Amino acid sequence: MNRRDFHRHVVGIASVAALDPGSLRGLMPGTAERRRQVGLQVDGARLSENLQSLAAIGRTPDGAAMRVAYSEADLEARQFVTELMRKAGLAPSVDLAGNIIGRRDGTVSGLAPLMLGSHIDSVPQGGHYDGPVGTLAAVEVAYLLEENAIQTRHPLEVVVFQNEEGGKTGSRALIGEVRTAELDLETASGRTIREGIRLLGGDPDRLDEAQRPPGDIVGFLELHVEQGAVLDRTGTEIGVVEGIVGIRRWAVTVTGAANHAGTTPMDQRRDALLAAAGFVQEVNRVARAVPGSHVATVGRIEAFPGAPNVIPGQVRLSLEIRALTMDRIAELFELMRREAERLGEETGTSFDLEGFYESHAAPTDERMRRLVEAAAEELGLSRRRMPSGAGHDAQSMARLAPVGMIFIPSVGGISHSPEEYSRPEHIEAGANVLLRTLLGADETLP
């Protein structure tokens, strides 16, 4: 993958186009201030430079991002972004959950803040765009407003959510979804979540105080790389996210009987791995048989005792189902559970399916979708509505306020990999859409 584009001066995008007088009319303000704002463009070169600087923090010799939550690289990156916030006229602080929130006052007293942002932690051996693009674009938007002495009606909050890749801990804490049992789970940094929150300056014993009630923010916006190939394959510049899939995960334990692999006849075996293999096939069959955009995955499997000459007596595996509604997830799970029951009867084994993770499906707000579309149209950018198959912090924020989410293309649909790449011109275009969507939301939301 040629990364020289990442270091080039960002190419300017198409000039601002007139707003269509049709269905999008009225979404963008028409005041004299708005006429001044409409010509604003983010500083693409500055955004690109900041992305390069952040990518250098935790970069491995082979070019991967190793900036997992609660690591030393994570701490260094958070300090870097905190300093950028200050330069952008934001007042940064760390909340009790360990999130960084940079605040800028609005002009109207008593209005709830508009929030925008993303995360900067990476998966192990990950890429340099998932999270940082949305985070640094949000800081760039604040920087541009500060440079041009533009103050929004609503207060502005730019947020860096902590441990997004390890389960959206920071954003889920704001809605009271982090369970006490999670805090003692070890993360990729080697620290537990409890230890990590303390390291970041939060307080795991006071997470209930970090929770924010519905309406505490008036809206949330997140720019993100698509992480799929739809936009890249179709040559579309902006994805208008319709909703973020819900996710449920189960720990599946299949229990049979361990026995000698040489002396136990084939018709007298209670082979847990054989039953588990059948279940994996049924997960795939059921998911494909039911129409829709949902997906189901078995991503981990272990057989015990794990010896070549012993019939497996127990198998542990994972099951994950993602769909745009929780009802669809429940429907698919029930079909798969029935197949597990049938397989158990046929193989002399038993299945136990215990849920251990749930992230609720989150439709975006129709007003926000239309604001994103209006912003893209102002800029002459192609766009399409689409779902998000990956989870994002916006998913949590949808429990507090209307959310909008903007996708830009990922080359080849590659993500969570050192080969992850989004072109500078697409990053700049996405940041400009974020800017205009923010200004429209500030004018139209209560």
N, C-alpha and C positions, 0 to 999 in steps of 0.2 A: 504494500500500500504506500503510495507516494504521499508523504506528509509535508512536502515543501509548501503546499497551499496553506498549511496551518500557520506558517511563519510569514506569509506574504501580507503586504498591505491589503486590507479588506476592500473588495470591489464594491463600488457604490451600486445601489439597486435602482429600479425604475423610479422616475419622478412621480410625485403625488398625482393621482388621478381624481377627477371630480367624483363626488359621491353620487351613486345612482339615485334618481329621484323616486324609485319604487319602494319596495318593502323595507329598505334600510333607512329611509328618511326619518329623521328625528332622533336616531340613536346617538349621533354625535352632536355636541352643542354647537350653536351657530353664533355665539357671541363674538365681540371683537377680540377677546382673549383667545377664543378658539381659533380665530383666523390667524392669530400670531402663533398658536401652538401647532397648527396643521403643517407648517413647513419644517418643524423640528425633525432632526434625524439623530439617532444615537451615534456616538463616535465609534465606528467599527474598528478602527485601528487600536484604540484604547481597550476595547472589549477583547480583541484578539490578543493583545499584549498581556492582559490580566489572565486570560485563559492559559497562555503559555507559562506564565509565572506560577500559577496554581498547579499546572501539570508537572512542573519540576519538583514539587513537594511530594515525596514518597515515590518518585519514579524509580523503577528497578533498572538494572543494567540492560535488560532486553526491551525497555521502553514501556513496560506495563505500569499501571497505577496500583500501588500498594498502600492505600490510605484508608485502611479499615477503621471503623469507629473505635474510639478510645485508644488509638495507637499514638505514638509520638508524632507521626506524620499528620494525623488528624488534628492534634493540638496545634502544630505549626501552621497548618492550613487555616484553622479557625482564627488564629492570630492575624494571619495575612488578610483574611476577609474582613475582620474587625477593623483593621487599619483602613481598608478601602472604604468601609462604611463611614468612618469619620471624615475622610476626604470628600465623600459625597454629601456631607451635611446631615448625616444620620447620627443619632445618639444611641450607640449600641449598649446592650446589657444582656446578661445571661439569666434566663428564667429558671424556676425551680426544677424544670425537667432537663435543663442543660441546653436548651435551644438558644441561639443568638438572635436577638430581635433589635433591629435598628429602627428607631422611630424618628419621624419628622412631623411637626405640628401642621394642622390644617387651619383654614381661615374661619371656619364656622364652629363656634363653641358647642360642645355636646354631641357632635356626630361621632359615630363609631368608626374605627379605622378601616381603611382598605389595606389588605395584606397581600404581599406577593413574595415569592421566593421558592426555594427548593432545598437541596442538600449538597454536601461536598464530600461525604464519605464514599468510598468505593468498595466493590467486592474485591476479594483477593485476586491479584493479577488481572485487574479490570482495565477499563478504558478511561479516557480523559474528558468525556463529554456528558455522560449520564450523571445529571445533578449539577455539575459546575456551570453548564450553559445557562440553565434557568436561574441559578443563584447569582452569577456575575452579570447576567443581563438585567436582573432586578436592581442590582447595585448601580449599574450603568444608567438605568432609567432615573434613579434618584439623583445621580451625579448630573445628568442633563437638566433636570428640573432645578437643581441648585445653581448650576452655571447660568441658567436663563432666568433666574429669580421668579420661577413659577411655583406658586404654592397651591396645592390642591385644597378643595373644600374640606374633604375628610382628612384626618391624620393618616399618614402613610407608615406602614410597618413592613420592613424587609426582613424576612426570617430565613435563618439557616437551621433547618431541622436536623437534629442529631440522630445517628444510627438508622437512617432510612433503609439501608441495605440489609440491616440485621432485623428488620421487622417493623420499620416505621415507628420506632419507640418514641421519638420526640413529638411527632404529630399526634400519635395515639394517646400520649399522656395529656394532651390538651383537651381531649374529649373523655378522659377517664377510662380508657380501655386497657391500660397496662396493668396486668395482674401481678400481684405480689410475688407469685411463683416465678414469673419471668425474670425478676430482678437478679436471681441467683444463677441464671443461665450463663455459661461461659461464651464469650464472643470470639471472633477470629483474632482479636488483639491479645487473647489470653486472659483478659480481665472479664469479670462478670459485668452485667448491665448495671448492677448496683454500684460497683466500684467505678465504672465508667462515668456514670452520672456525677458522682462526687468529683472525679478528676476534671470534668468539664466545668465545674462550678455550680452544679445543681445540688439538690438534696433529695435522695431517693425516699427518705422518710416523710417527705412533705409533698409527694406527688399529687395528693388530692387538692392541694392549694394551687398547683399549676394548672388545674382544669379550668377552662374558660366556658361560660354558659353560652347557649345559642343566642345569637344577636350581639355578642361581644365584639365581633367584627362585622362589617357590612357586606364584605365580599372577599373572595380570595382568587388570585390569578397565579397560574404556574406555566412557565414555558419549559418545554422538555424536548429532547431528541426522541424521535418516534420509537426507536429500538426495534422496529420492524422494517419491512421493505416496501410497504404499500406506496408511500409518497415517492420514494426513490424510483420504484418501478414504473409509476405512472407519470413521473415528471411533474408532480404537484409540489408547490412551494410551502403551503401551509395546511396543516391538519387542524380541523375544528373538532375537538374531542366532544363526543356526545355523552360519554359516560365511561367510568372506570370499573372494570370487572370486580365482582366480589370473589373472595378466595376462601375456601375452607380446606383444612388439611386434617387427615386422620392417621394415627399410628395403628397399623394393622398387624395383629399377631395371629399366626396360623399355628395351631398345636396339633401335632400328630404323635408318633412314637418313634424314638430313636431305636435302631436295631442294626444288627450285623448285615452289611451290604452283600456278603457272600452267601450267608446261610438262610436268609429270609426270602421265601418264594415271592414272586411278583404279585400274586393274588392275595398275599397275606400282609401286604405293607400298608402302613398309614403314613405315607410320605408327605410331610408338610411342604416340601419344596415343589412337589408335583402339584399339590393343591394351589400353592401360591402362583405357580406358573399359569395355571388355568385362570386364576383371578386376574392376573395381568392382562391376559388376552380378552377377558370379558369387559374389563375397564375400557379397553380400546374399542371393542365391538359396540358396547352400549353408547359410548360418546359419539361414535360415528353414525349410529342408527337413529339418534334423535336429532332432528333438524335444528340448526342454530349455529351461533358463532362460539359456543362454549368449547372448552378443552378439558381433558382429564389426563393426569400423568401419574405414573408410578416411577419415582425418581431414585429410590433407594431400596435395596433389598439385602438382607443378611440371613444366612442359613446357619443353624446350630445343631450339632457341635462343630460343623465345618471341617470334617475329616473325609478324605476320599473313600474310606471303607466303612462309613457309617451313614445309614439312611437318616436324612435330616428329621429331627423330632420337633423342631420349632423354626419358624421363619418370621422375621420381622420386616415389614416393608412400609412404605409411605404411600398415601393416596392424596392427591391434590385435585380439586375441581375448581375451575374458574368460569364464571358466567356473568352476564350483565344484570341478572336478578338473582336474589337469594332463593327465590322459589324454584328457579331452574336448577340451581345447585342441589336443593333438597330433593327434587324430582329425580335427578341423575343418581344421587347417592342411594336413594331407596331402590332403584333398579339394580344398582351394583351390589347392594347389601343382600338382595334376594338371590343374586347369582352366587354370592359367597356362601349363603346358606345351602343352596343346591350343591355346590362343589364339596362342602363339608360332608353332606350326606353321602355323596358318591365316593369320597376318598377316605372316609372314616376319620376326618379331622374336624377341628372347630375353628371358627373365625371370631376374633374379637376386634371391633373397630372403634377406637377411642379418639374423639375429636380433640385436637390440641391447639388449633389456630383458626381464627376467623377474622376476616377483613371484609366489611360490608361493601356491597356494590354501591356506587355513587354516580347517579346521573348528574351531568353538568346542568347549569341553569340555562334555560332557553334565552333569557335576556343576555347572558354572557356570550352564548354562542353567536347571537346576532351582532353583538359588539365586536367580536373577533372577526366575523365575516365583513362587517363594515370597515374595520381597520385594514383588512387585507385588500378590500376593494379600493380604498383610498390610495393604497400603495401600488395598485396594479398587479397584485400577486394572485396566482391561481390558488384555489383552496378546495377542500372537500371535507364533508363530515365523516367521522369515523370513530369507532370505539377504541379504547385503550385496553390491550390485553395484559399489560403489566400494571402492578399496583404503584400508586404514587401518594405523596403526602396530601395532595388535593382530595384524595379519598376520605381522609379523616376530617379535613376542613369542611367538607360538604355537610357534616353534622352540625356545623356552627353557622354557616352562611351560604349564600349562592356562590358557586365556584365556576370558573372558566379555565379551560386548559388549551394550550396552543402547542401543536407538534411541528417540528421541522424535520426534514429528511435525514435518515441515517443511511450512509452509503452502503449498499448491499444488505441492509437490514441487520448489520452486525452490531452486537452490543455485549456488555459484560466481557469484553475481550480487548487486548491491546490494539487490535485492528479496528476498533470502533472509531468512526470518523464522520463528522458533519462538516460540510464546506463552509468557509468563512462568510460567503455571501448569503447562505441560508441562515446562519447564526445571526447576522446583522438584520436580515429581513424579519426573523422571528422577534428580535429585540424591539424593532420598530413597531411590529404588530402589538407586542406587549405594552409599549408606551402608549399607543393610541387607544388600546382597549382600556388601559388604566384611566386615561383622561375621560373617555366616554363613560366608564363606570362611575367615576367621581362626579360627573355632571348629572347622571340619570338615576343613580341609586339614592335612596333616602338618607 
